[in-house]
Amino acid sequence: MQRLEGRVAVVTGGGSGIGLASVRRLASEGARVVIADVDEQAGKSAADEVGGLFVRTDVTSETDVEALFAAANETYGSVDVAFNNAGISPPDDDSILVTGLDAWRRVQEVNLTSVFLCCKAAIPYMQRQGKGSIINTASFVAVMGAATSQISYSASKGGVLSMSRELGVQFAREGIRINALCPGPVNTPLLQELFATDPERAARRLVHVPLGRFAEPEEIAAAVAFLASDDSSFMTASTFLVDGGISGAYVTPE
């Protein structure tokens, strides 16, 4: 399918994981893709692979974020899709009883403030065009609680969900759709690193997934492409769960 032919998509955190899979999927559907990442090697590699543009971006920097969307517009002539995906889940973000203020603030900056900055930068371009799709990466933890908490991560993703809903309502009549993508656990380097030293921790989570496995990045990228395209033209301010059934489960299959 070429649902995104002629459109320009900006992807933050596009050098790896869900971001990289989404870069590939959006490009395969005809989009010209702008990849933002702090990892220059990974970002350039992704851009080279799809014939796109790499812009080194610290998503917590307002100056960097403004330059990112300006580069997309100047290079390709529009900003049609913004997939605000960059995020972190560091090991020092744990229970509220042991997580320090520095760890809390760092996760909020990267996971929540960056989405605020990206939306703020992207929306004016979309207003001038009279159309656009913004997809913000939240998480299934934005709608569920866990006793194995990563307190700042969970709080940040709840913030992304709430902000996306409000912006989706605010800008709906200007032709701008804004949705929160809420993945379940995904088989990415971030998750692999988190569970590598603690297989029991992974198993404890996996038992709650009705489908019995973690998602693959390409499965989340398929949802991104749907939300970016006109196939989702009547969707905005939504909580788009791609979680293997976790949020709908009480008792899972044996």
Order of alpha helices (4+ residues) and beta strands (2+ residues): beta-alpha-beta-alpha-beta-alpha-beta-alpha-alpha-beta-alpha-beta-alpha-alpha-alpha-beta
